[in-house]
Amino acid sequence: MERIQNIIRESGGEITKVDSWGKRKLAYTIDKEKEGFYYFLHFSQNPGGISEIKRQLKLMPEVLRFMVLKLEHGGKDA
């Protein structure tokens, strides 16, 4: 998780919230894995930095899946 946070910071982002949801059963098997650790990160980032974050996450074999969503201004923290 620290490595991912560093990637966000190095690309100019600011992390505002980190939630660890712990180890949970996956909805379906991914790369022969049935369980995984879930994390929720809320961060602000320039649009140009998002593509670098996604690229880095795709290269990390320990990251099975990820999703990056955009919150509109005034949006509530999930």
The 8 nearest C-alpha neighbors of each residue, nearest first, counted from 0:
[[1, 3, 2, 4, 38, 5, 19, 17],
 [0, 2, 4, 3, 5, 6, 7, 8],
 [1, 3, 5, 0, 4, 6, 7, 8],
 [4, 2, 6, 0, 5, 1, 7, 56],
 [3, 5, 1, 7, 6, 2, 8, 0],
 [4, 6, 8, 2, 3, 7, 9, 1],
 [7, 5, 3, 9, 4, 8, 10, 2],
 [6, 8, 12, 4, 10, 5, 9, 52],
 [7, 9, 12, 5, 11, 10, 6, 13],
 [10, 8, 6, 11, 7, 5, 12, 4],
 [9, 11, 7, 8, 48, 12, 6, 51],
 [12, 10, 8, 9, 44, 7, 13, 48],
 [13, 11, 44, 8, 7, 43, 10, 14],
 [12, 14, 43, 42, 8, 15, 44, 11],
 [15, 13, 42, 16, 41, 43, 12, 40],
 [14, 16, 42, 41, 13, 17, 43, 40],
 [15, 17, 41, 40, 14, 18, 42, 39],
 [18, 16, 40, 39, 41, 19, 15, 38],
 [19, 17, 39, 38, 20, 40, 16, 37],
 [18, 20, 38, 21, 37, 39, 17, 36],
 [19, 21, 37, 38, 18, 22, 36, 39],
 [22, 20, 36, 19, 37, 23, 38, 35],
 [21, 23, 36, 35, 37, 34, 20, 24],
 [24, 22, 34, 35, 36, 25, 21, 37],
 [23, 25, 34, 33, 35, 26, 22, 27],
 [26, 24, 34, 27, 33, 23, 35, 28],
 [25, 27, 24, 28, 33, 34, 29, 23],
 [28, 26, 25, 29, 33, 24, 32, 34],
 [27, 29, 33, 32, 31, 25, 30, 26],
 [28, 30, 32, 31, 27, 33, 63, 25],
 [29, 31, 32, 28, 63, 33, 27, 60],
 [32, 30, 29, 28, 33, 34, 27, 63],
 [33, 31, 29, 28, 30, 34, 35, 25],
 [32, 34, 28, 25, 24, 31, 27, 29],
 [35, 33, 24, 25, 23, 32, 22, 36],
 [34, 36, 22, 23, 37, 25, 24, 33],
 [35, 37, 22, 21, 23, 38, 20, 34],
 [36, 38, 20, 21, 19, 35, 22, 39],
 [39, 37, 19, 20, 18, 40, 36, 17],
 [38, 40, 18, 17, 19, 41, 37, 20],
 [41, 39, 17, 16, 42, 18, 38, 14],
 [40, 42, 16, 15, 14, 17, 39, 43],
 [43, 41, 14, 15, 13, 40, 44, 12],
 [44, 42, 13, 12, 14, 45, 41, 15],
 [43, 45, 12, 46, 48, 11, 42, 13],
 [44, 46, 47, 48, 49, 12, 43, 11],
 [47, 45, 48, 49, 44, 50, 43, 69],
 [46, 48, 45, 49, 50, 51, 44, 10],
 [49, 47, 51, 46, 10, 45, 50, 44],
 [50, 48, 52, 51, 46, 47, 53, 44],
 [49, 51, 53, 52, 48, 54, 47, 46],
 [52, 50, 54, 48, 49, 53, 55, 10],
 [51, 53, 49, 55, 54, 50, 56, 7],
 [54, 52, 56, 50, 51, 55, 57, 49],
 [55, 53, 51, 57, 52, 56, 50, 58],
 [54, 56, 52, 58, 57, 53, 51, 59],
 [57, 55, 53, 59, 58, 54, 52, 62],
 [56, 58, 54, 55, 59, 53, 62, 60],
 [57, 59, 55, 56, 60, 54, 62, 53],
 [58, 60, 56, 61, 57, 62, 55, 63],
 [61, 59, 62, 58, 63, 57, 56, 64],
 [60, 62, 59, 63, 58, 56, 64, 57],
 [63, 61, 60, 59, 64, 56, 65, 57],
 [62, 64, 61, 60, 29, 65, 30, 35],
 [65, 63, 62, 66, 57, 56, 29, 61],
 [66, 64, 67, 63, 62, 56, 53, 57],
 [65, 67, 68, 64, 53, 39, 56, 69],
 [66, 68, 65, 69, 53, 49, 52, 40],
 [69, 67, 66, 70, 41, 71, 65, 49],
 [68, 70, 71, 67, 43, 72, 74, 46],
 [71, 69, 74, 72, 68, 73, 75, 76],
 [70, 72, 74, 73, 69, 75, 68, 76],
 [73, 71, 74, 70, 75, 69, 76, 43],
 [72, 74, 71, 75, 70, 76, 69, 77],
 [75, 73, 72, 71, 70, 76, 77, 69],
 [74, 76, 77, 73, 70, 72, 71, 41],
 [77, 75, 74, 41, 70, 16, 73, 15],
 [76, 75, 41, 74, 39, 70, 40, 16]]
